[in-house]
Amino acid sequence: MYVNNIMGQIQPIEEIANIVKNYPRAHFHVDAVQALGKVPMQINHVDSLSLSGHKFNGLKGQGLLLLKNIQNIEPIV
């Protein structure tokens, strides 16, 4: 979670990404729903990022998943 919706903490995404890159099989996903439009986002180092449409004048229930490399995603079901 990039920004906590209750307390407002902003997580150090770049620092976390530097740790995660030491684990090549790890997939770094960031929930950035609360961060969009409120804090400058650095998303260069994440593998995937999720947003919610209603936070930027979209419809309720819409979502957005940004993937750096779709080949790294395997279906669970």
Secondary structure, 3 states (H helix, E strand, C coil): CCECCCCCCECCHHHHHHHHCCCCCCCCEEECCCCCCCCCCCCCCCCEEEEEHHHHCCCCCCEEEEECCHHHCCCCC
